């Protein structure tokens, strides 16, 4: 399966714990003011890459502990994001998902899109919510504004059980 990307950071220490691969999906409809990655907004921008090639690149670096799906917003490409997630999970890596949607919005979207439901149910951590400049806090770890939440599997399950 192919996905539309803005870029890949093969070794990141700022997009989750440990040494991770950060995959920047192309396309975002949130258009957060003061977004630090506006080049990812355009759904027609970026480049196309096979999910299998990303998984192979991940496999070639034994120091990686996981992958981070970011953007843009990976939720706009849920099938490709899910395939990538499952491939990394098969390799025993953990998967973080950054999205401008809140978990409540994801739960609602999941009611009509099984691919989003499957994606949310297979990631290990979700950092949810839009970046809000007035809530910016440089002391926060792995997020830019304090409205954004780091939701671990147990937290995700609590919100998603209404969908199942």
VOZA-427479 format. One record per residue: x, y, z of N, C-alpha, C in turn; residue in one letter; residue number from 1. Coordinates in nm, 3 decimals, padded with zeros to 5 digits. Layout:
VOZA-427479
REC:X:Y:Z:X:Y:Z:X:Y:Z:a:NUM
...
end
This chain:
VOZA-427479
REC:00.085:-00.118:00.000:00.000:00.000:00.000:00.089:00.124:00.000:x:1
REC:00.043:00.226:-00.066:00.118:00.351:-00.075:00.059:00.454:00.020:x:2
REC:00.145:00.543:00.067:00.096:00.656:00.146:00.165:00.782:00.101:x:3
REC:00.099:00.893:00.130:00.149:01.025:00.091:00.224:01.083:00.209:x:4
REC:00.350:01.116:00.190:00.435:01.164:00.298:00.489:01.304:00.271:x:5
REC:00.519:01.372:00.380:00.593:01.498:00.374:00.740:01.471:00.400:x:6
REC:00.770:01.364:00.473:00.908:01.329:00.503:00.919:01.222:00.609:x:7
REC:01.041:01.176:00.630:01.071:01.078:00.733:01.195:01.123:00.806:x:8
REC:01.190:01.120:00.936:01.309:01.140:01.020:01.348:01.002:01.068:x:9
REC:01.460:00.951:01.019:01.497:00.811:01.046:01.538:00.787:01.191:x:10
REC:01.582:00.891:01.260:01.620:00.878:01.402:01.579:01.004:01.477:x:11
REC:01.473:00.993:01.555:01.421:01.108:01.629:01.420:01.076:01.778:x:12
REC:01.451:01.177:01.859:01.440:01.162:02.004:01.337:01.259:02.063:x:13
REC:01.264:01.330:01.976:01.168:01.429:02.023:01.022:01.392:01.995:x:14
REC:00.999:01.282:01.925:00.864:01.244:01.885:00.814:01.121:01.960:x:15
REC:00.856:01.108:02.084:00.821:00.994:02.167:00.947:00.943:02.234:x:16
REC:00.932:00.845:02.322:01.047:00.797:02.400:01.142:00.711:02.317:x:17
REC:01.268:00.714:02.354:01.368:00.633:02.286:01.403:00.688:02.150:x:18
REC:01.476:00.609:02.077:01.513:00.643:01.940:01.404:00.589:01.849:x:19
REC:01.342:00.677:01.771:01.224:00.640:01.693:01.238:00.688:01.549:x:20
REC:01.164:00.624:01.465:01.145:00.675:01.329:01.019:00.761:01.332:x:21
REC:01.026:00.882:01.280:00.910:00.970:01.273:00.868:00.981:01.127:x:22
REC:00.744:00.943:01.100:00.689:00.944:00.964:00.589:01.059:00.957:x:23
REC:00.619:01.157:00.871:00.537:01.276:00.858:00.441:01.258:00.740:x:24
REC:00.315:01.235:00.770:00.213:01.217:00.668:00.181:01.351:00.603:x:25
REC:00.150:01.347:00.474:00.113:01.467:00.401:-00.038:01.483:00.404:x:26
REC:-00.083:01.605:00.433:-00.226:01.636:00.432:-00.280:01.659:00.571:x:27
REC:-00.339:01.778:00.589:-00.400:01.810:00.718:-00.506:01.917:00.697:x:28
REC:-00.622:01.892:00.750:-00.731:01.987:00.739:-00.753:02.070:00.864:x:29
REC:-00.671:02.050:00.966:-00.690:02.124:01.092:-00.643:02.268:01.081:x:30
REC:-00.533:02.289:01.009:-00.477:02.423:00.986:-00.463:02.502:01.115:x:31
REC:-00.396:02.442:01.212:-00.374:02.509:01.341:-00.293:02.637:01.319:x:32
REC:-00.341:02.751:01.368:-00.258:02.872:01.362:-00.126:02.846:01.435:x:33
REC:-00.019:02.894:01.382:00.115:02.878:01.438:00.166:02.734:01.428:x:34
REC:00.108:02.655:01.339:00.157:02.520:01.314:00.305:02.527:01.276:x:35
REC:00.385:02.436:01.330:00.527:02.436:01.297:00.558:02.356:01.170:x:36
REC:00.455:02.300:01.108:00.479:02.214:00.993:00.373:02.238:00.884:x:37
REC:00.353:02.364:00.847:00.248:02.400:00.751:00.267:02.337:00.614:x:38
REC:00.389:02.299:00.580:00.412:02.238:00.449:00.339:02.104:00.438:x:39
REC:00.295:02.047:00.547:00.224:01.919:00.544:00.075:01.935:00.519:x:40
REC:00.024:02.055:00.516:-00.120:02.078:00.502:-00.175:02.035:00.366:x:41
REC:-00.103:02.065:00.260:-00.150:02.045:00.124:-00.163:01.896:00.093:x:42
REC:-00.285:01.851:00.067:-00.310:01.711:00.037:-00.248:01.669:-00.096:x:43
REC:-00.216:01.766:-00.182:-00.153:01.735:-00.311:-00.001:01.744:-00.306:x:44
REC:00.055:01.785:-00.194:00.200:01.798:-00.182:00.266:01.666:-00.144:x:45
REC:00.393:01.675:-00.111:00.466:01.559:-00.062:00.503:01.460:-00.171:x:46
REC:00.527:01.337:-00.130:00.567:01.230:-00.220:00.502:01.100:-00.175:x:47
REC:00.500:01.004:-00.264:00.437:00.875:-00.236:00.545:00.772:-00.203:x:48
REC:00.515:00.688:-00.104:00.609:00.583:-00.064:00.530:00.458:-00.027:x:49
REC:00.589:00.343:-00.052:00.526:00.216:-00.014:00.545:00.192:00.135:x:50
REC:00.440:00.145:00.199:00.447:00.110:00.342:00.558:00.007:00.364:x:51
REC:00.569:-00.090:00.275:00.671:-00.195:00.290:00.812:-00.138:00.294:x:52
REC:00.837:-00.031:00.218:00.970:00.031:00.216:01.000:00.099:00.349:x:53
REC:00.900:00.159:00.409:00.920:00.222:00.541:00.949:00.116:00.645:x:54
REC:00.875:00.007:00.640:00.898:-00.103:00.735:01.038:-00.161:00.716:x:55
REC:01.082:-00.175:00.591:01.217:-00.225:00.565:01.322:-00.129:00.621:x:56
REC:01.304:00.001:00.600:01.397:00.100:00.656:01.401:00.089:00.808:x:57
REC:01.284:00.071:00.869:01.276:00.055:01.015:01.355:-00.069:01.058:x:58
REC:01.337:-00.178:00.987:01.404:-00.305:01.018:01.555:-00.291:01.009:x:59
REC:01.603:-00.207:00.921:01.747:-00.192:00.900:01.817:-00.114:01.010:x:60
REC:01.742:-00.060:01.104:01.805:00.012:01.216:01.766:-00.057:01.347:x:61
REC:01.851:-00.144:01.398:01.819:-00.219:01.520:01.812:-00.133:01.646:x:62
REC:01.852:-00.007:01.638:01.848:00.080:01.755:01.711:00.142:01.778:x:63
REC:01.622:00.134:01.679:01.490:00.196:01.691:01.402:00.116:01.788:x:64
REC:01.328:00.191:01.871:01.237:00.126:01.965:01.091:00.140:01.923:x:65
REC:01.067:00.224:01.823:00.930:00.243:01.779:00.922:00.342:01.666:x:66
REC:00.798:00.372:01.630:00.771:00.464:01.519:00.666:00.564:01.565:x:67
REC:00.675:00.685:01.513:00.577:00.789:01.542:00.512:00.832:01.412:x:68
REC:00.380:00.825:01.409:00.302:00.870:01.295:00.257:01.012:01.325:x:69
REC:00.300:01.106:01.244:00.273:01.246:01.270:00.244:01.314:01.136:x:70
REC:00.247:01.443:01.133:00.212:01.503:01.005:00.237:01.651:00.998:x:71
REC:00.138:01.693:00.919:00.010:01.652:00.873:-00.071:01.579:00.981:x:72
REC:-00.163:01.498:00.935:-00.239:01.416:01.028:-00.260:01.278:00.966:x:73
REC:-00.202:01.175:01.027:-00.214:01.039:00.974:-00.358:00.988:00.966:x:74
REC:-00.448:01.046:01.042:-00.587:00.999:01.043:-00.653:01.021:00.907:x:75
REC:-00.600:01.112:00.825:-00.654:01.132:00.691:-00.617:01.018:00.596:x:76
REC:-00.523:00.934:00.635:-00.483:00.816:00.557:-00.490:00.693:00.646:x:77
REC:-00.606:00.660:00.698:-00.614:00.556:00.801:-00.575:00.416:00.755:x:78
REC:-00.604:00.380:00.631:-00.569:00.245:00.586:-00.418:00.227:00.579:x:79
REC:-00.349:00.324:00.520:-00.203:00.315:00.510:-00.139:00.326:00.648:x:80
REC:-00.193:00.413:00.733:-00.140:00.427:00.869:-00.158:00.297:00.946:x:81
REC:-00.271:00.231:00.927:-00.295:00.103:00.995:-00.198:-00.003:00.945:x:82
REC:-00.179:-00.012:00.814:-00.086:-00.112:00.760:00.055:-00.089:00.816:x:83
REC:00.098:00.035:00.823:00.230:00.066:00.879:00.234:00.030:01.028:x:84
REC:00.130:00.064:01.100:00.122:00.031:01.243:00.134:-00.119:01.266:x:85
REC:00.058:-00.196:01.193:00.060:-00.342:01.211:00.196:-00.401:01.175:x:86
REC:00.260:-00.346:01.072:00.393:-00.393:01.035:00.496:-00.368:01.143:x:87
REC:00.490:-00.253:01.205:00.585:-00.220:01.312:00.553:-00.302:01.437:x:88
REC:00.425:-00.320:01.467:00.386:-00.402:01.584:00.435:-00.546:01.566:x:89
REC:00.432:-00.597:01.442:00.484:-00.732:01.415:00.632:-00.742:01.448:x:90
REC:00.702:-00.630:01.441:00.846:-00.625:01.472:00.870:-00.589:01.619:x:91
REC:00.762:-00.585:01.696:00.765:-00.555:01.840:00.805:-00.411:01.870:x:92
REC:00.783:-00.321:01.775:00.803:-00.179:01.801:00.674:-00.118:01.851:x:93
REC:00.686:-00.009:01.923:00.564:00.059:01.968:00.531:00.171:01.870:x:94
REC:00.403:00.211:01.870:00.355:00.309:01.773:00.286:00.423:01.846:x:95
REC:00.335:00.544:01.820:00.272:00.667:01.869:00.203:00.733:01.751:x:96
REC:00.086:00.791:01.777:00.009:00.862:01.676:-00.018:01.003:01.724:x:97
REC:00.027:01.101:01.647:-00.005:01.241:01.672:-00.120:01.280:01.581:x:98
REC:-00.223:01.342:01.636:-00.337:01.384:01.557:-00.394:01.514:01.611:x:99
REC:-00.446:01.596:01.521:-00.515:01.718:01.562:-00.655:01.692:01.613:x:100
REC:-00.704:01.570:01.594:-00.834:01.533:01.649:-00.820:01.499:01.797:x:101
REC:-00.923:01.526:01.874:-00.925:01.478:02.013:-00.970:01.333:02.011:x:102
REC:-00.947:01.262:02.119:-00.990:01.123:02.127:-01.142:01.112:02.117:x:103
REC:-01.211:01.212:02.168:-01.357:01.212:02.157:-01.400:01.222:02.010:x:104
REC:-01.330:01.307:01.934:-01.360:01.319:01.791:-01.324:01.191:01.716:x:105
REC:-01.213:01.130:01.754:-01.174:01.003:01.691:-01.278:00.895:01.718:x:106
REC:-01.330:00.891:01.840:-01.434:00.793:01.873:-01.557:00.815:01.784:x:107
REC:-01.593:00.940:01.764:-01.709:00.971:01.679:-01.681:00.935:01.533:x:108
REC:-01.563:00.970:01.481:-01.526:00.936:01.344:-01.521:00.785:01.324:x:109
REC:-01.480:00.713:01.427:-01.466:00.568:01.420:-01.600:00.497:01.402:x:110
REC:-01.707:00.563:01.441:-01.840:00.502:01.426:-01.877:00.484:01.280:x:111
REC:-01.824:00.569:01.193:-01.857:00.560:01.051:-01.738:00.521:00.963:x:112
REC:-01.620:00.503:01.023:-01.502:00.465:00.945:-01.426:00.357:01.020:x:113
REC:-01.445:00.233:00.978:-01.382:00.119:01.044:-01.230:00.126:01.040:x:114
REC:-01.175:00.190:00.935:-01.029:00.202:00.926:-00.973:00.290:01.037:x:115
REC:-01.043:00.396:01.070:-01.000:00.481:01.181:-01.012:00.403:01.312:x:116
REC:-01.119:00.329:01.328:-01.137:00.247:01.449:-01.022:00.148:01.463:x:117
REC:-00.989:00.079:01.355:-00.880:-00.019:01.360:-00.746:00.048:01.390:x:118
REC:-00.723:00.163:01.330:-00.598:00.236:01.356:-00.588:00.273:01.503:x:119
REC:-00.691:00.337:01.555:-00.691:00.381:01.695:-00.676:00.263:01.790:x:120
REC:-00.736:00.151:01.755:-00.730:00.033:01.841:-00.597:-00.041:01.835:x:121
REC:-00.509:-00.001:01.745:-00.381:-00.072:01.731:-00.259:00.011:01.766:x:122
REC:-00.274:00.141:01.786:-00.158:00.220:01.828:-00.140:00.208:01.979:x:123
REC:-00.021:00.236:02.026:00.008:00.227:02.170:-00.021:00.356:02.243:x:124
REC:00.003:00.469:02.176:-00.012:00.599:02.239:-00.068:00.696:02.136:x:125
REC:-00.161:00.781:02.180:-00.211:00.889:02.096:-00.182:01.022:02.167:x:126
REC:-00.123:01.114:02.093:-00.112:01.252:02.139:-00.219:01.326:02.062:x:127
REC:-00.323:01.370:02.134:-00.442:01.422:02.065:-00.456:01.572:02.079:x:128
REC:-00.537:01.626:01.989:-00.574:01.766:01.996:-00.488:01.858:01.913:x:129
REC:-00.546:01.970:01.874:-00.472:02.066:01.793:-00.369:02.142:01.876:x:130
REC:-00.266:02.191:01.810:-00.174:02.282:01.876:-00.243:02.416:01.890:x:131
REC:-00.245:02.470:02.011:-00.304:02.601:02.037:-00.195:02.691:02.094:x:132
REC:-00.161:02.794:02.018:-00.046:02.878:02.055:-00.063:02.942:02.192:x:133
REC:-00.183:02.984:02.228:-00.204:03.048:02.359:-00.186:02.949:02.474:x:134
REC:-00.182:02.820:02.442:-00.161:02.716:02.544:-00.024:02.650:02.528:x:135
REC:00.062:02.714:02.451:00.196:02.662:02.427:00.273:02.657:02.558:x:136
REC:00.347:02.547:02.576:00.427:02.531:02.696:00.552:02.452:02.658:x:137
REC:00.664:02.518:02.654:00.790:02.456:02.612:00.843:02.353:02.712:x:138
REC:00.785:02.347:02.832:00.831:02.249:02.930:00.761:02.114:02.915:x:139
REC:00.658:02.108:02.833:00.585:01.982:02.813:00.669:01.886:02.731:x:140
REC:00.663:01.762:02.768:00.736:01.660:02.694:00.645:01.600:02.586:x:141
REC:00.693:01.592:02.466:00.628:01.528:02.353:00.498:01.594:02.306:x:142
REC:00.474:01.717:02.343:00.358:01.791:02.294:00.387:01.939:02.302:x:143
REC:00.312:02.019:02.225:00.343:02.161:02.216:00.256:02.251:02.300:x:144
REC:00.132:02.208:02.328:00.043:02.292:02.408:-00.029:02.204:02.511:x:145
REC:-00.063:02.264:02.623:-00.115:02.184:02.734:-00.257:02.132:02.714:x:146
REC:-00.326:02.172:02.609:-00.455:02.110:02.578:-00.436:01.971:02.517:x:147
REC:-00.319:01.945:02.461:-00.292:01.815:02.400:-00.266:01.712:02.510:x:148
REC:-00.319:01.593:02.489:-00.306:01.486:02.589:-00.223:01.371:02.534:x:149
REC:-00.147:01.310:02.622:-00.078:01.186:02.589:-00.164:01.074:02.646:x:150
REC:-00.224:00.997:02.557:-00.317:00.892:02.596:-00.255:00.755:02.569:x:151
REC:-00.236:00.679:02.676:-00.181:00.546:02.664:-00.293:00.446:02.639:x:152
REC:-00.259:00.323:02.610:-00.355:00.221:02.568:-00.478:00.213:02.659:x:153
REC:-00.460:00.212:02.790:-00.574:00.203:02.882:-00.667:00.323:02.866:x:154
REC:-00.609:00.442:02.851:-00.690:00.564:02.831:-00.766:00.557:02.698:x:155
REC:-00.697:00.513:02.593:-00.761:00.501:02.462:-00.878:00.406:02.470:x:156
REC:-00.857:00.292:02.534:-00.963:00.191:02.545:-01.087:00.245:02.616:x:157
REC:-01.067:00.328:02.716:-01.181:00.385:02.788:-01.269:00.470:02.696:x:158
REC:-01.205:00.548:02.611:-01.281:00.632:02.518:-01.341:00.551:02.405:x:159
REC:-01.270:00.448:02.361:-01.314:00.374:02.243:-01.416:00.266:02.274:x:160
REC:-01.435:00.231:02.400:-01.531:00.123:02.430:-01.673:00.161:02.393:x:161
REC:-01.704:00.288:02.380:-01.836:00.331:02.338:-01.861:00.298:02.189:x:162
REC:-01.752:00.281:02.114:-01.763:00.253:01.971:-01.778:00.103:01.945:x:163
REC:-01.714:00.023:02.026:-01.710:-00.123:02.002:-01.844:-00.188:02.020:x:164
end
